[in-house]
Amino acid sequence: MAEVKKKDRGRWFREMRSELKKVVWPDKQTVAKNTGTVLLCSLIIGACIWIFDFGAVSLVQFILKMFGA
């Protein structure tokens, strides 16, 4: 039973290595461009969340002041 698992594991690693040889890895310029895009999108989404949160907190505080709570 243990030998079967070892053979399966070895086969799995050989197949994985064979598949990784087929991968077309991006060059440095593409990686830098994609990283910049991800960072920019993260900042924009973070700013949108911050603005929404600020507006929601302000609205809740205004409502609480109106009703004297």
All heavy atoms as TSV, in Angstrom:
chain	resi	resn	atom	element	x	y	z
A	1	MET	N	N	0.818	-1.194	0.000
A	1	MET	CA	C	0.000	0.000	0.000
A	1	MET	C	C	0.869	1.268	0.000
A	1	MET	O	O	0.589	2.203	-0.703
A	1	MET	CB	C	-0.926	-0.032	1.228
A	1	MET	CG	C	-1.888	1.098	1.288
A	1	MET	SD	S	-3.198	0.806	0.106
A	1	MET	CE	C	-4.236	2.155	0.450
A	2	ALA	N	N	1.928	1.270	0.812
A	2	ALA	CA	C	2.803	2.437	0.882
A	2	ALA	C	C	3.542	2.645	-0.435
A	2	ALA	O	O	3.784	3.770	-0.851
A	2	ALA	CB	C	3.785	2.285	2.033
A	3	GLU	N	N	3.919	1.540	-1.094
A	3	GLU	CA	C	4.630	1.655	-2.368
A	3	GLU	C	C	3.735	2.247	-3.441
A	3	GLU	O	O	4.194	3.000	-4.291
A	3	GLU	CB	C	5.156	0.289	-2.798
A	3	GLU	CG	C	6.313	-0.202	-1.960
A	3	GLU	CD	C	6.827	-1.531	-2.446
A	3	GLU	OE1	O	6.677	-1.814	-3.649
A	3	GLU	OE2	O	7.371	-2.276	-1.631
A	4	VAL	N	N	2.454	1.918	-3.392
A	4	VAL	CA	C	1.516	2.466	-4.371
A	4	VAL	C	C	1.411	3.969	-4.189
A	4	VAL	O	O	1.415	4.729	-5.159
A	4	VAL	CB	C	0.127	1.786	-4.227
A	4	VAL	CG1	C	-0.888	2.474	-5.111
A	4	VAL	CG2	C	0.221	0.307	-4.552
A	5	LYS	N	N	1.354	4.428	-2.934
A	5	LYS	CA	C	1.272	5.862	-2.683
A	5	LYS	C	C	2.533	6.571	-3.143
A	5	LYS	O	O	2.474	7.657	-3.691
A	5	LYS	CB	C	1.026	6.132	-1.195
A	5	LYS	CG	C	-0.370	5.819	-0.754
A	5	LYS	CD	C	-0.591	6.212	0.689
A	5	LYS	CE	C	-2.020	5.898	1.101
A	5	LYS	NZ	N	-2.286	6.291	2.490
A	6	LYS	N	N	3.701	5.949	-2.916
A	6	LYS	CA	C	4.956	6.550	-3.362
A	6	LYS	C	C	4.996	6.654	-4.878
A	6	LYS	O	O	5.434	7.647	-5.429
A	6	LYS	CB	C	6.148	5.739	-2.862
A	6	LYS	CG	C	6.459	5.943	-1.404
A	6	LYS	CD	C	7.713	5.196	-1.010
A	6	LYS	CE	C	8.024	5.379	0.453
A	6	LYS	NZ	N	9.237	4.654	0.842
A	7	LYS	N	N	4.520	5.622	-5.566
A	7	LYS	CA	C	4.499	5.648	-7.034
A	7	LYS	C	C	3.543	6.729	-7.527
A	7	LYS	O	O	3.862	7.451	-8.473
A	7	LYS	CB	C	4.096	4.285	-7.583
A	7	LYS	CG	C	5.175	3.245	-7.460
A	7	LYS	CD	C	4.743	1.927	-8.060
A	7	LYS	CE	C	5.825	0.867	-7.895
A	7	LYS	NZ	N	5.407	-0.418	-8.456
A	8	ASP	N	N	2.380	6.836	-6.869
A	8	ASP	CA	C	1.421	7.866	-7.274
A	8	ASP	C	C	1.996	9.258	-7.050
A	8	ASP	O	O	1.818	10.155	-7.866
A	8	ASP	CB	C	0.112	7.711	-6.491
A	8	ASP	CG	C	-0.702	6.516	-6.953
A	8	ASP	OD1	O	-0.422	6.008	-8.054
A	8	ASP	OD2	O	-1.622	6.105	-6.216
A	9	ARG	N	N	2.689	9.431	-5.937
A	9	ARG	CA	C	3.281	10.733	-5.629
A	9	ARG	C	C	4.367	11.071	-6.649
A	9	ARG	O	O	4.435	12.195	-7.148
A	9	ARG	CB	C	3.871	10.701	-4.220
A	9	ARG	CG	C	4.187	12.073	-3.694
A	9	ARG	CD	C	4.692	12.051	-2.259
A	9	ARG	NE	N	3.821	11.281	-1.402
A	9	ARG	CZ	C	4.237	10.535	-0.384
A	9	ARG	NH1	N	5.525	10.453	-0.110
A	9	ARG	NH2	N	3.391	9.869	0.367
A	10	GLY	N	N	5.186	10.105	-6.983
A	10	GLY	CA	C	6.235	10.328	-7.970
A	10	GLY	C	C	5.656	10.652	-9.336
A	10	GLY	O	O	6.145	11.541	-10.035
A	11	ARG	N	N	4.608	9.951	-9.704
A	11	ARG	CA	C	3.941	10.215	-10.981
A	11	ARG	C	C	3.350	11.618	-10.997
A	11	ARG	O	O	3.452	12.335	-11.996
A	11	ARG	CB	C	2.849	9.170	-11.201
A	11	ARG	CG	C	2.102	9.349	-12.488
A	11	ARG	CD	C	1.063	8.271	-12.676
A	11	ARG	NE	N	0.226	8.578	-13.812
A	11	ARG	CZ	C	-0.960	8.081	-14.007
A	11	ARG	NH1	N	-1.473	7.228	-13.147
A	11	ARG	NH2	N	-1.665	8.400	-15.066
A	12	TRP	N	N	2.752	11.987	-9.869
A	12	TRP	CA	C	2.143	13.321	-9.774
A	12	TRP	C	C	3.200	14.406	-9.961
A	12	TRP	O	O	2.978	15.369	-10.694
A	12	TRP	CB	C	1.456	13.475	-8.414
A	12	TRP	CG	C	0.742	14.780	-8.275
A	12	TRP	CD1	C	-0.497	15.108	-8.742
A	12	TRP	CD2	C	1.246	15.968	-7.646
A	12	TRP	NE1	N	-0.802	16.399	-8.433
A	12	TRP	CE2	C	0.262	16.956	-7.758
A	12	TRP	CE3	C	2.435	16.266	-6.996
A	12	TRP	CZ2	C	0.420	18.234	-7.243
A	12	TRP	CZ3	C	2.599	17.547	-6.476
A	12	TRP	CH2	C	1.602	18.507	-6.600
A	13	PHE	N	N	4.377	14.258	-9.310
A	13	PHE	CA	C	5.442	15.246	-9.458
A	13	PHE	C	C	5.985	15.285	-10.883
A	13	PHE	O	O	6.276	16.361	-11.410
A	13	PHE	CB	C	6.578	14.967	-8.464
A	13	PHE	CG	C	6.305	15.514	-7.090
A	13	PHE	CD1	C	6.049	14.655	-6.033
A	13	PHE	CD2	C	6.302	16.873	-6.856
A	13	PHE	CE1	C	5.799	15.155	-4.768
A	13	PHE	CE2	C	6.056	17.389	-5.599
A	13	PHE	CZ	C	5.798	16.524	-4.548
A	14	ARG	N	N	6.118	14.136	-11.527
A	14	ARG	CA	C	6.582	14.119	-12.923
A	14	ARG	C	C	5.590	14.830	-13.829
A	14	ARG	O	O	5.980	15.608	-14.708
A	14	ARG	CB	C	6.796	12.672	-13.391
A	14	ARG	CG	C	8.085	12.056	-12.897
A	14	ARG	CD	C	8.387	10.749	-13.608
A	14	ARG	NE	N	7.302	9.772	-13.495
A	14	ARG	CZ	C	7.110	8.934	-12.480
A	14	ARG	NH1	N	7.958	8.949	-11.461
A	14	ARG	NH2	N	6.106	8.081	-12.476
A	15	GLU	N	N	4.301	14.572	-13.632
A	15	GLU	CA	C	3.282	15.226	-14.451
A	15	GLU	C	C	3.249	16.729	-14.190
A	15	GLU	O	O	3.099	17.527	-15.123
A	15	GLU	CB	C	1.912	14.611	-14.187
A	15	GLU	CG	C	1.762	13.212	-14.744
A	15	GLU	CD	C	0.418	12.593	-14.408
A	15	GLU	OE1	O	-0.418	13.238	-13.753
A	15	GLU	OE2	O	0.200	11.430	-14.805
A	16	MET	N	N	3.403	17.115	-12.930
A	16	MET	CA	C	3.412	18.537	-12.594
A	16	MET	C	C	4.600	19.225	-13.255
A	16	MET	O	O	4.460	20.305	-13.834
A	16	MET	CB	C	3.487	18.718	-11.078
A	16	MET	CG	C	3.482	20.185	-10.663
A	16	MET	SD	S	3.637	20.454	-8.904
A	16	MET	CE	C	5.240	19.778	-8.573
A	17	ARG	N	N	5.765	18.598	-13.205
A	17	ARG	CA	C	6.952	19.171	-13.824
A	17	ARG	C	C	6.760	19.304	-15.336
A	17	ARG	O	O	7.126	20.314	-15.936
A	17	ARG	CB	C	8.152	18.285	-13.519
A	17	ARG	CG	C	9.443	18.844	-13.994
A	17	ARG	CD	C	10.590	17.980	-13.561
A	17	ARG	NE	N	11.840	18.505	-14.087
A	17	ARG	CZ	C	12.951	17.851	-14.120
A	17	ARG	NH1	N	13.010	16.624	-13.639
A	17	ARG	NH2	N	14.033	18.391	-14.617
A	18	SER	N	N	6.165	18.297	-15.925
A	18	SER	CA	C	5.914	18.330	-17.363
A	18	SER	C	C	4.949	19.461	-17.729
A	18	SER	O	O	5.136	20.148	-18.727
A	18	SER	CB	C	5.376	16.972	-17.793
A	18	SER	OG	O	4.440	17.060	-18.796
A	19	GLU	N	N	3.930	19.670	-16.909
A	19	GLU	CA	C	2.966	20.752	-17.180
A	19	GLU	C	C	3.609	22.121	-16.975
A	19	GLU	O	O	3.316	23.063	-17.714
A	19	GLU	CB	C	1.738	20.609	-16.279
A	19	GLU	CG	C	0.842	19.434	-16.639
A	19	GLU	CD	C	0.249	19.541	-18.028
A	19	GLU	OE1	O	-0.150	20.655	-18.433
A	19	GLU	OE2	O	0.180	18.515	-18.721
A	20	LEU	N	N	4.469	22.261	-15.956
A	20	LEU	CA	C	5.118	23.547	-15.710
A	20	LEU	C	C	6.069	23.929	-16.836
A	20	LEU	O	O	6.320	25.116	-17.066
A	20	LEU	CB	C	5.857	23.520	-14.371
A	20	LEU	CG	C	4.965	23.631	-13.135
A	20	LEU	CD1	C	5.794	23.456	-11.870
A	20	LEU	CD2	C	4.224	24.945	-13.108
A	21	LYS	N	N	6.595	22.971	-17.559
A	21	LYS	CA	C	7.451	23.273	-18.703
A	21	LYS	C	C	6.649	23.888	-19.848
A	21	LYS	O	O	7.197	24.605	-20.684
A	21	LYS	CB	C	8.156	22.009	-19.191
A	21	LYS	CG	C	9.256	21.552	-18.270
A	21	LYS	CD	C	9.939	20.307	-18.814
A	21	LYS	CE	C	11.042	19.841	-17.893
A	21	LYS	NZ	N	11.706	18.631	-18.402
A	22	LYS	N	N	5.349	23.619	-19.878
A	22	LYS	CA	C	4.489	24.145	-20.946
A	22	LYS	C	C	4.036	25.586	-20.670
A	22	LYS	O	O	3.536	26.251	-21.567
A	22	LYS	CB	C	3.244	23.269	-21.100
A	22	LYS	CG	C	3.542	21.845	-21.504
A	22	LYS	CD	C	2.259	21.043	-21.549
A	22	LYS	CE	C	2.529	19.565	-21.782
A	22	LYS	NZ	N	1.282	18.780	-21.750
A	23	VAL	N	N	4.211	26.056	-19.438
A	23	VAL	CA	C	3.736	27.387	-19.065
A	23	VAL	C	C	4.592	28.452	-19.746
A	23	VAL	O	O	5.812	28.352	-19.788
A	23	VAL	CB	C	3.787	27.568	-17.527
A	23	VAL	CG1	C	3.439	29.004	-17.138
A	23	VAL	CG2	C	2.853	26.586	-16.847
A	24	VAL	N	N	3.925	29.470	-20.258
A	24	VAL	CA	C	4.629	30.612	-20.830
A	24	VAL	C	C	4.668	31.688	-19.748
A	24	VAL	O	O	3.650	32.293	-19.423
A	24	VAL	CB	C	3.909	31.153	-22.088
A	24	VAL	CG1	C	4.627	32.369	-22.634
A	24	VAL	CG2	C	3.796	30.063	-23.130
A	25	TRP	N	N	5.841	31.872	-19.138
A	25	TRP	CA	C	5.970	32.804	-18.037
A	25	TRP	C	C	6.088	34.228	-18.573
A	25	TRP	O	O	6.756	34.474	-19.578
A	25	TRP	CB	C	7.197	32.453	-17.189
A	25	TRP	CG	C	7.074	31.098	-16.577
A	25	TRP	CD1	C	7.666	29.952	-17.004
A	25	TRP	CD2	C	6.271	30.731	-15.453
A	25	TRP	NE1	N	7.298	28.895	-16.204
A	25	TRP	CE2	C	6.439	29.350	-15.246
A	25	TRP	CE3	C	5.430	31.431	-14.599
A	25	TRP	CZ2	C	5.803	28.667	-14.213
A	25	TRP	CZ3	C	4.797	30.749	-13.578
A	25	TRP	CH2	C	4.987	29.385	-13.398
A	26	PRO	N	N	5.469	35.215	-17.906
A	26	PRO	CA	C	5.534	36.606	-18.381
A	26	PRO	C	C	6.914	37.215	-18.149
A	26	PRO	O	O	7.644	36.808	-17.245
A	26	PRO	CB	C	4.479	37.320	-17.534
A	26	PRO	CG	C	4.371	36.502	-16.293
A	26	PRO	CD	C	4.636	35.082	-16.711
A	27	ASP	N	N	7.225	38.230	-18.952
A	27	ASP	CA	C	8.502	38.919	-18.772
A	27	ASP	C	C	8.350	39.993	-17.682
A	27	ASP	O	O	7.264	40.237	-17.166
A	27	ASP	CB	C	8.985	39.531	-20.084
A	27	ASP	CG	C	7.983	40.504	-20.688
A	27	ASP	OD1	O	6.855	40.588	-20.181
A	27	ASP	OD2	O	8.332	41.183	-21.668
A	28	LYS	N	N	9.475	40.621	-17.331
A	28	LYS	CA	C	9.477	41.591	-16.227
A	28	LYS	C	C	8.548	42.771	-16.503
A	28	LYS	O	O	7.888	43.274	-15.598
A	28	LYS	CB	C	10.897	42.095	-15.971
A	28	LYS	CG	C	11.794	41.083	-15.328
A	28	LYS	CD	C	13.165	41.671	-15.059
A	28	LYS	CE	C	14.084	40.631	-14.449
A	28	LYS	NZ	N	15.407	41.183	-14.147
A	29	GLN	N	N	8.512	43.211	-17.735
A	29	GLN	CA	C	7.684	44.371	-18.082
A	29	GLN	C	C	6.203	44.058	-17.872
A	29	GLN	O	O	5.458	44.870	-17.325
A	29	GLN	CB	C	7.941	44.781	-19.531
A	29	GLN	CG	C	7.189	46.032	-19.946
A	29	GLN	CD	C	7.466	46.411	-21.393
A	29	GLN	OE1	O	8.114	45.661	-22.112
A	29	GLN	NE2	N	6.963	47.546	-21.810
A	30	THR	N	N	5.775	42.887	-18.274
A	30	THR	CA	C	4.381	42.486	-18.096
A	30	THR	C	C	4.038	42.341	-16.618
A	30	THR	O	O	2.968	42.777	-16.174
A	30	THR	CB	C	4.112	41.154	-18.832
A	30	THR	OG1	O	4.474	41.295	-20.202
A	30	THR	CG2	C	2.662	40.758	-18.729
A	31	VAL	N	N	4.947	41.752	-15.856
A	31	VAL	CA	C	4.713	41.598	-14.409
A	31	VAL	C	C	4.599	42.967	-13.750
A	31	VAL	O	O	3.708	43.201	-12.926
A	31	VAL	CB	C	5.837	40.760	-13.764
A	31	VAL	CG1	C	5.721	40.769	-12.249
A	31	VAL	CG2	C	5.802	39.332	-14.284
A	32	ALA	N	N	5.484	43.900	-14.109
A	32	ALA	CA	C	5.453	45.242	-13.529
A	32	ALA	C	C	4.150	45.959	-13.900
A	32	ALA	O	O	3.528	46.614	-13.054
A	32	ALA	CB	C	6.658	46.045	-14.007
A	33	LYS	N	N	3.729	45.831	-15.140
A	33	LYS	CA	C	2.490	46.472	-15.595
A	33	LYS	C	C	1.285	45.898	-14.853
A	33	LYS	O	O	0.424	46.649	-14.374
A	33	LYS	CB	C	2.334	46.255	-17.105
A	33	LYS	CG	C	1.115	46.890	-17.694
A	33	LYS	CD	C	1.041	46.625	-19.200
A	33	LYS	CE	C	-0.265	47.081	-19.776
A	33	LYS	NZ	N	-0.392	46.735	-21.184
A	34	ASN	N	N	1.219	44.585	-14.729
A	34	ASN	CA	C	0.102	43.953	-14.031
A	34	ASN	C	C	0.107	44.292	-12.544
A	34	ASN	O	O	-0.952	44.500	-11.945
A	34	ASN	CB	C	0.136	42.437	-14.226
A	34	ASN	CG	C	-0.196	42.027	-15.641
A	34	ASN	OD1	O	-0.731	42.800	-16.417
A	34	ASN	ND2	N	0.139	40.808	-15.990
A	35	THR	N	N	1.293	44.371	-11.942
A	35	THR	CA	C	1.392	44.746	-10.530
A	35	THR	C	C	0.892	46.170	-10.325
A	35	THR	O	O	0.151	46.444	-9.375
A	35	THR	CB	C	2.851	44.619	-10.048
A	35	THR	OG1	O	3.275	43.278	-10.237
A	35	THR	CG2	C	2.979	44.993	-8.586
A	36	GLY	N	N	1.286	47.066	-11.204
A	36	GLY	CA	C	0.809	48.451	-11.122
A	36	GLY	C	C	-0.702	48.539	-11.256
A	36	GLY	O	O	-1.357	49.293	-10.528
A	37	THR	N	N	-1.253	47.765	-12.163
A	37	THR	CA	C	-2.705	47.761	-12.361
A	37	THR	C	C	-3.415	47.268	-11.108
A	37	THR	O	O	-4.414	47.861	-10.670
A	37	THR	CB	C	-3.076	46.862	-13.556
A	37	THR	OG1	O	-2.414	47.350	-14.729
A	37	THR	CG2	C	-4.565	46.843	-13.789
A	38	VAL	N	N	-2.909	46.209	-10.508
A	38	VAL	CA	C	-3.522	45.665	-9.288
A	38	VAL	C	C	-3.446	46.682	-8.155
A	38	VAL	O	O	-4.422	46.890	-7.427
A	38	VAL	CB	C	-2.850	44.337	-8.886
A	38	VAL	CG1	C	-3.261	43.911	-7.489
A	38	VAL	CG2	C	-3.193	43.243	-9.891
A	39	LEU	N	N	-2.291	47.324	-7.983
A	39	LEU	CA	C	-2.151	48.318	-6.920
A	39	LEU	C	C	-3.082	49.509	-7.134
A	39	LEU	O	O	-3.719	49.983	-6.183
A	39	LEU	CB	C	-0.697	48.791	-6.831
A	39	LEU	CG	C	0.298	47.765	-6.306
A	39	LEU	CD1	C	1.719	48.321	-6.379
A	39	LEU	CD2	C	-0.036	47.348	-4.892
A	40	LEU	N	N	-3.181	49.987	-8.356
A	40	LEU	CA	C	-4.056	51.115	-8.656
A	40	LEU	C	C	-5.521	50.757	-8.392
A	40	LEU	O	O	-6.252	51.532	-7.762
A	40	LEU	CB	C	-3.871	51.559	-10.113
A	40	LEU	CG	C	-4.719	52.748	-10.556
A	40	LEU	CD1	C	-4.334	53.994	-9.765
A	40	LEU	CD2	C	-4.545	52.986	-12.045
A	41	CYS	N	N	-5.937	49.596	-8.849
A	41	CYS	CA	C	-7.321	49.166	-8.620
A	41	CYS	C	C	-7.597	48.989	-7.128
A	41	CYS	O	O	-8.680	49.354	-6.648
A	41	CYS	CB	C	-7.612	47.870	-9.368
A	41	CYS	SG	S	-7.706	48.068	-11.151
A	42	SER	N	N	-6.628	48.469	-6.391
A	42	SER	CA	C	-6.797	48.302	-4.946
A	42	SER	C	C	-6.961	49.655	-4.259
A	42	SER	O	O	-7.799	49.807	-3.366
A	42	SER	CB	C	-5.602	47.565	-4.350
A	42	SER	OG	O	-5.516	46.266	-4.876
A	43	LEU	N	N	-6.167	50.639	-4.668
A	43	LEU	CA	C	-6.284	51.971	-4.089
A	43	LEU	C	C	-7.635	52.608	-4.407
A	43	LEU	O	O	-8.260	53.223	-3.538
A	43	LEU	CB	C	-5.153	52.862	-4.598
A	43	LEU	CG	C	-3.777	52.590	-4.015
A	43	LEU	CD1	C	-2.722	53.426	-4.739
A	43	LEU	CD2	C	-3.764	52.898	-2.531
A	44	ILE	N	N	-8.089	52.444	-5.636
A	44	ILE	CA	C	-9.378	53.029	-6.030
A	44	ILE	C	C	-10.515	52.376	-5.254
A	44	ILE	O	O	-11.403	53.072	-4.727
A	44	ILE	CB	C	-9.585	52.899	-7.556
A	44	ILE	CG1	C	-8.611	53.807	-8.291
A	44	ILE	CG2	C	-11.026	53.212	-7.945
A	44	ILE	CD1	C	-8.559	53.604	-9.786
A	45	ILE	N	N	-10.506	51.066	-5.148
A	45	ILE	CA	C	-11.560	50.370	-4.411
A	45	ILE	C	C	-11.498	50.736	-2.930
A	45	ILE	O	O	-12.525	50.960	-2.286
A	45	ILE	CB	C	-11.460	48.847	-4.626
A	45	ILE	CG1	C	-11.840	48.511	-6.069
A	45	ILE	CG2	C	-12.337	48.083	-3.652
A	45	ILE	CD1	C	-11.577	47.077	-6.469
A	46	GLY	N	N	-10.285	50.818	-2.372
A	46	GLY	CA	C	-10.130	51.218	-0.972
A	46	GLY	C	C	-10.669	52.620	-0.734
A	46	GLY	O	O	-11.323	52.871	0.284
A	47	ALA	N	N	-10.407	53.535	-1.656
A	47	ALA	CA	C	-10.925	54.902	-1.523
A	47	ALA	C	C	-12.456	54.912	-1.586
A	47	ALA	O	O	-13.105	55.630	-0.807
A	47	ALA	CB	C	-10.340	55.792	-2.621
A	48	CYS	N	N	-13.029	54.120	-2.474
A	48	CYS	CA	C	-14.493	54.047	-2.568
A	48	CYS	C	C	-15.095	53.503	-1.274
A	48	CYS	O	O	-16.104	54.031	-0.778
A	48	CYS	CB	C	-14.915	53.168	-3.745
A	48	CYS	SG	S	-14.581	53.886	-5.349
A	49	ILE	N	N	-14.485	52.490	-0.703
A	49	ILE	CA	C	-14.976	51.930	0.561
A	49	ILE	C	C	-14.845	52.969	1.671
A	49	ILE	O	O	-15.750	53.137	2.493
A	49	ILE	CB	C	-14.213	50.636	0.905
A	49	ILE	CG1	C	-14.601	49.535	-0.080
A	49	ILE	CG2	C	-14.497	50.196	2.336
A	49	ILE	CD1	C	-13.766	48.276	0.038
A	50	TRP	N	N	-13.713	53.687	1.701
A	50	TRP	CA	C	-13.507	54.700	2.725
A	50	TRP	C	C	-14.559	55.811	2.613
A	50	TRP	O	O	-15.121	56.249	3.625
A	50	TRP	CB	C	-12.103	55.285	2.602
A	50	TRP	CG	C	-11.822	56.333	3.635
A	50	TRP	CD1	C	-11.530	56.147	4.943
A	50	TRP	CD2	C	-11.842	57.747	3.421
A	50	TRP	NE1	N	-11.361	57.356	5.559
A	50	TRP	CE2	C	-11.546	58.362	4.663
A	50	TRP	CE3	C	-12.081	58.551	2.309
A	50	TRP	CZ2	C	-11.479	59.740	4.801
A	50	TRP	CZ3	C	-12.016	59.917	2.451
A	50	TRP	CH2	C	-11.716	60.511	3.687
A	51	ILE	N	N	-14.830	56.262	1.397
A	51	ILE	CA	C	-15.834	57.318	1.186
A	51	ILE	C	C	-17.220	56.838	1.611
A	51	ILE	O	O	-17.964	57.554	2.297
A	51	ILE	CB	C	-15.831	57.777	-0.290
A	51	ILE	CG1	C	-14.540	58.536	-0.585
A	51	ILE	CG2	C	-17.053	58.627	-0.610
A	51	ILE	CD1	C	-14.290	58.790	-2.058
A	52	PHE	N	N	-17.579	55.620	1.229
A	52	PHE	CA	C	-18.882	55.074	1.620
A	52	PHE	C	C	-18.975	54.950	3.135
A	52	PHE	O	O	-19.995	55.302	3.741
A	52	PHE	CB	C	-19.107	53.711	0.962
A	52	PHE	CG	C	-20.376	53.048	1.413
A	52	PHE	CD1	C	-21.600	53.467	0.905
A	52	PHE	CD2	C	-20.356	52.040	2.354
A	52	PHE	CE1	C	-22.774	52.871	1.326
A	52	PHE	CE2	C	-21.517	51.440	2.781
A	52	PHE	CZ	C	-22.741	51.855	2.265
A	53	ASP	N	N	-17.918	54.465	3.775
A	53	ASP	CA	C	-17.910	54.305	5.227
A	53	ASP	C	C	-18.048	55.665	5.913
A	53	ASP	O	O	-18.821	55.813	6.863
A	53	ASP	CB	C	-16.624	53.610	5.666
A	53	ASP	CG	C	-16.566	53.396	7.160
A	53	ASP	OD1	O	-17.490	52.740	7.688
A	53	ASP	OD2	O	-15.605	53.863	7.800
A	54	PHE	N	N	-17.305	56.654	5.439
A	54	PHE	CA	C	-17.376	57.998	6.017
A	54	PHE	C	C	-18.789	58.561	5.882
A	54	PHE	O	O	-19.338	59.130	6.825
A	54	PHE	CB	C	-16.363	58.924	5.332
A	54	PHE	CG	C	-16.377	60.322	5.859
A	54	PHE	CD1	C	-15.792	60.610	7.083
A	54	PHE	CD2	C	-16.978	61.336	5.133
A	54	PHE	CE1	C	-15.809	61.908	7.580
A	54	PHE	CE2	C	-17.000	62.635	5.619
A	54	PHE	CZ	C	-16.416	62.927	6.846
A	55	GLY	N	N	-19.390	58.389	4.710
A	55	GLY	CA	C	-20.754	58.871	4.498
A	55	GLY	C	C	-21.766	58.153	5.378
A	55	GLY	O	O	-22.669	58.783	5.948
A	56	ALA	N	N	-21.622	56.856	5.531
A	56	ALA	CA	C	-22.552	56.084	6.355
A	56	ALA	C	C	-22.443	56.489	7.823
A	56	ALA	O	O	-23.454	56.668	8.513
A	56	ALA	CB	C	-22.288	54.590	6.186
A	57	VAL	N	N	-21.206	56.656	8.314
A	57	VAL	CA	C	-21.015	57.070	9.712
A	57	VAL	C	C	-21.586	58.462	9.932
A	57	VAL	O	O	-22.259	58.722	10.938
A	57	VAL	CB	C	-19.520	57.009	10.090
A	57	VAL	CG1	C	-19.253	57.698	11.414
A	57	VAL	CG2	C	-19.057	55.572	10.139
A	58	SER	N	N	-21.355	59.361	8.996
A	58	SER	CA	C	-21.883	60.723	9.116
A	58	SER	C	C	-23.407	60.715	9.132
A	58	SER	O	O	-24.038	61.434	9.921
A	58	SER	CB	C	-21.383	61.594	7.965
A	58	SER	OG	O	-19.983	61.701	8.015
A	59	LEU	N	N	-24.001	59.893	8.279
A	59	LEU	CA	C	-25.462	59.801	8.222
A	59	LEU	C	C	-26.031	59.262	9.531
A	59	LEU	O	O	-27.006	59.806	10.066
A	59	LEU	CB	C	-25.890	58.922	7.047
A	59	LEU	CG	C	-27.397	58.731	6.862
A	59	LEU	CD1	C	-28.057	60.059	6.512
A	59	LEU	CD2	C	-27.660	57.694	5.785
A	60	VAL	N	N	-25.426	58.234	10.071
A	60	VAL	CA	C	-25.896	57.657	11.332
A	60	VAL	C	C	-25.747	58.668	12.469
A	60	VAL	O	O	-26.663	58.826	13.287
A	60	VAL	CB	C	-25.138	56.344	11.645
A	60	VAL	CG1	C	-25.411	55.873	13.062
A	60	VAL	CG2	C	-25.522	55.263	10.650
A	61	GLN	N	N	-24.640	59.383	12.519
A	61	GLN	CA	C	-24.448	60.387	13.555
A	61	GLN	C	C	-25.475	61.510	13.419
A	61	GLN	O	O	-26.018	61.993	14.427
A	61	GLN	CB	C	-23.035	60.968	13.495
A	61	GLN	CG	C	-21.977	59.997	13.994
A	61	GLN	CD	C	-20.578	60.562	13.858
A	61	GLN	OE1	O	-20.357	61.555	13.169
A	61	GLN	NE2	N	-19.610	59.909	14.501
A	62	PHE	N	N	-25.769	61.922	12.203
A	62	PHE	CA	C	-26.776	62.959	11.967
A	62	PHE	C	C	-28.148	62.497	12.435
A	62	PHE	O	O	-28.878	63.252	13.113
A	62	PHE	CB	C	-26.807	63.325	10.479
A	62	PHE	CG	C	-27.887	64.305	10.123
A	62	PHE	CD1	C	-27.763	65.624	10.484
A	62	PHE	CD2	C	-29.024	63.878	9.425
A	62	PHE	CE1	C	-28.755	66.550	10.165
A	62	PHE	CE2	C	-30.019	64.780	9.097
A	62	PHE	CZ	C	-29.882	66.131	9.461
A	63	ILE	N	N	-28.515	61.279	12.117
A	63	ILE	CA	C	-29.821	60.734	12.518
A	63	ILE	C	C	-29.894	60.652	14.047
A	63	ILE	O	O	-30.916	60.990	14.654
A	63	ILE	CB	C	-30.082	59.376	11.862
A	63	ILE	CG1	C	-30.296	59.564	10.360
A	63	ILE	CG2	C	-31.281	58.678	12.496
A	63	ILE	CD1	C	-30.362	58.266	9.567
A	64	LEU	N	N	-28.820	60.206	14.685
A	64	LEU	CA	C	-28.823	60.110	16.145
A	64	LEU	C	C	-28.928	61.479	16.794
A	64	LEU	O	O	-29.612	61.644	17.813
A	64	LEU	CB	C	-27.550	59.395	16.617
A	64	LEU	CG	C	-27.477	57.906	16.341
A	64	LEU	CD1	C	-26.124	57.334	16.768
A	64	LEU	CD2	C	-28.605	57.148	17.020
A	65	LYS	N	N	-28.288	62.489	16.225
A	65	LYS	CA	C	-28.390	63.858	16.769
A	65	LYS	C	C	-29.797	64.403	16.581
A	65	LYS	O	O	-30.301	65.131	17.440
A	65	LYS	CB	C	-27.372	64.777	16.098
A	65	LYS	CG	C	-25.970	64.564	16.581
A	65	LYS	CD	C	-25.007	65.524	15.902
A	65	LYS	CE	C	-23.581	65.227	16.317
A	65	LYS	NZ	N	-22.633	66.105	15.624
A	66	MET	N	N	-30.443	64.068	15.478
A	66	MET	CA	C	-31.802	64.563	15.221
A	66	MET	C	C	-32.786	64.044	16.260
A	66	MET	O	O	-33.671	64.779	16.701
A	66	MET	CB	C	-32.285	64.129	13.826
A	66	MET	CG	C	-31.885	65.051	12.723
A	66	MET	SD	S	-32.587	64.575	11.140
A	66	MET	CE	C	-34.320	64.510	11.476
A	67	PHE	N	N	-32.642	62.799	16.632
A	67	PHE	CA	C	-33.573	62.199	17.564
A	67	PHE	C	C	-33.068	62.231	18.994
A	67	PHE	O	O	-33.669	61.655	19.886
A	67	PHE	CB	C	-33.887	60.749	17.150
A	67	PHE	CG	C	-34.660	60.692	15.851
A	67	PHE	CD1	C	-34.064	60.228	14.696
A	67	PHE	CD2	C	-35.974	61.124	15.780
A	67	PHE	CE1	C	-34.750	60.180	13.510
A	67	PHE	CE2	C	-36.674	61.075	14.593
A	67	PHE	CZ	C	-36.073	60.599	13.444
A	68	GLY	N	N	-31.964	62.920	19.247
A	68	GLY	CA	C	-31.464	63.122	20.588
A	68	GLY	C	C	-30.959	61.885	21.289
A	68	GLY	O	O	-30.984	61.806	22.517
A	69	ALA	N	N	-30.519	60.914	20.546
A	69	ALA	CA	C	-30.035	59.671	21.191
A	69	ALA	C	C	-28.574	59.775	21.527
A	69	ALA	O	O	-27.797	60.472	21.027
A	69	ALA	CB	C	-30.265	58.497	20.278
